[in-house]
Amino acid sequence: GAEGSTLMSYFSKNQVEALKPKVTFSTLRDLQCPVLESNELQGKPEESCSTEELFEWLGAVLNQVSLDNKSSSFLSTYCCPQPSTIVEKAFLCTITGFIIPEKIIQLLEQLCCYFGEPKLAHWLTLTVHGFADSPVSWRESEHGFHKGGENLYNFVIFRNLDYWLQMAVGTNDDCPP
């Protein structure tokens, strides 16, 4: 109505524009991935990795840290948790910008549909990072920003549609209910 047009004229008059999220795609080749079992959160030696090991590995992959543990590397001696397997191709899609919760739910539903057809993947993941300087972290809780401002969650979805939900919050935040 009239309020909407007034608001739009205010934005255009002050040269405010809407920004669309930036989407980037990349293919990771011959990626060493941890072996996961949906019913083994703690992992089993020689059989599967734990949720904590996966979370750390995901952080390394998303930040493009080398996973080869070469002694000549000054940046990282991190290597993939064991047991692991080599994946010929892994696809990474990064969306940067403000994304409303409904769009995240829609994306999660689309990812679950991925397993509707026979695929080779045993699991996939969706990681959502909040803004470090966001005024709100979870629900209506104020976001405590001391050093890192961590504010993220990660879904790991398995072929049988079981899932893990991992959350990370900063030291001044409470875990969501």
ABEGO torsion letter per residue (X at the ends): XAAAAAAAAAAAAAGBBBBBBBBBBBBBBGBBBBBBBAABAAEBBGABBBAAAAAAAAAAAAAGBBAAGBAABAABABBBBOBBBBBABBBBBBBBEBBBAAAAAAAAAAAAAAAABBBABABBBBBBBBBAABABABEABBBBBAAAGBBBBBBBBBAAGBBBBBBBBBAABBBBX
